[in-house]
Amino acid sequence: MVDKVEKIWMDGEFVPWDNAKVHLLTHTLHYGVGAFEGIRAYKRRDGASVVFRLREHIERLFDSCHLMQLEIPFSRETIVAACLQTIAENGLAEGYLRPLVYIGPGRMGLFAVDNPIHVAVAAWRWGAYLGDDGLAQGIRARISSFMRHSATSTLSKGKICGHYVNSILAKREAMKDGYHEAVMLDQDGFVSEASGENIFIVKNGEVKTPPYGSTILGGITRDSVMELLSEIGLPIREARFCREEMYLADEVFFTGTAAEITPVREIDNRQIGKGEPGPVTKQIQERYFDIVRGEATDHMEWLTRYEPM
Ligand SMILES: Cc1ncc(COP(=O)(O)O)c(C=O)c1O
């Protein structure tokens, strides 16, 4: 259960958590055309509360809406401020932010282009998405029987509500079969991404991740990790790879706002490397947590400070 907080920002004002309701004929509820973001806030060792890459997330929200031709009735600055206010005014020293753009009631049917567009921002406490044990020891994944959206079926660079039916099918299948996460292949059978994370593999010191130009979501954690890898001096290549390259990798890890940097110790019942988080994964995980929760003084441009009330 989501841990209830006091209020939710809806179209410019705060509404008590229990009153944050929408009409049954909310268009997005029926057809999935809407966009959202998932953003984390952390409490650093020095006591500061910070939101990780807030501006980039809001930029992606606007990109998602541009792809879907949804006109957001607020500026980027207003939504950035709404996020900061929502997390601060709910007294959360750290947590998760969920801005959502949705089409309200008006016309029904598929061609409803003049319905009102609404924006909401909720915040709640959220621990490790794939479990503390997953972060520390690594998780088990399986290749999904569901394919990642193809390039001609939708616009996968958008974080669109309806896209997540595909991810949920994959996630449920994996969980019900006793795994923690699903790896999805693309229309040509190459590794694409996990149900809610991007994928990295390490082999003989070289790191690879599927290219931005494929049908992956352009992960903000992925982008951060690529930068951190380059800073450490580890060669990173954006390249297609097949499932067996993953099975034979020395290390595999997933990246995402919810999952952070999660090591993968097994895929399709094949041990990855030594079956435990490898040195590159651990180094990147440590760098990431040092920036968001620790005492690192670099990459302050990724952090937006706020004061929880
Ligand atoms: C399908 C999918 N891929 C990748 C990611 C990782 O993106 P980010 O690092 O921006 O959270 C997410 C999470 O938002 C996702 O839902």
The ligand as an SDF file (V2000), in Angstrom:
LIG
                    3D

 16 16  0  0  0  0  0  0  0  0999 V2000
   10.2960    1.2100  -19.5230 C   0  0  0  0  0  0  0  0  0  0  0  0
   11.3010    1.9640  -18.7180 C   0  0  0  0  0  0  0  0  0  0  0  0
   12.5880    1.9350  -19.0990 N   0  0  0  0  0  0  0  0  0  0  0  0
   13.5370    2.5940  -18.4090 C   0  0  0  0  0  0  0  0  0  0  0  0
   13.2280    3.3260  -17.2760 C   0  0  0  0  0  0  0  0  0  0  0  0
   14.3090    4.0640  -16.5320 C   0  0  0  0  0  0  0  0  0  0  0  0
   14.1800    5.4400  -16.7050 O   0  0  0  0  0  0  0  0  0  0  0  0
   14.6440    6.4670  -15.5820 P   0  0  0  0  0  0  0  0  0  0  0  0
   16.0490    6.1420  -15.2800 O   0  0  0  0  0  0  0  0  0  0  0  0
   14.4910    7.7920  -16.2170 O   0  0  0  0  0  0  0  0  0  0  0  0
   13.7510    6.2700  -14.4130 O   0  0  0  0  0  0  0  0  0  0  0  0
   11.9010    3.3740  -16.8450 C   0  0  0  0  0  0  0  0  0  0  0  0
   11.5190    4.1590  -15.6630 C   0  0  0  0  0  0  0  0  0  0  0  0
   11.0900    5.2750  -15.7810 O   0  0  0  0  0  0  0  0  0  0  0  0
   10.9100    2.7060  -17.5890 C   0  0  0  0  0  0  0  0  0  0  0  0
    9.6400    2.7350  -17.2060 O   0  0  0  0  0  0  0  0  0  0  0  0
  1  2  1  0
  2  3  1  0
  2 15  2  0
  3  4  2  0
  4  5  1  0
  5  6  1  0
  5 12  2  0
  6  7  1  0
  7  8  1  0
  8  9  2  0
  8 10  1  0
  8 11  1  0
 12 13  1  0
 12 15  1  0
 13 14  2  0
 15 16  1  0
M  END
$$$$
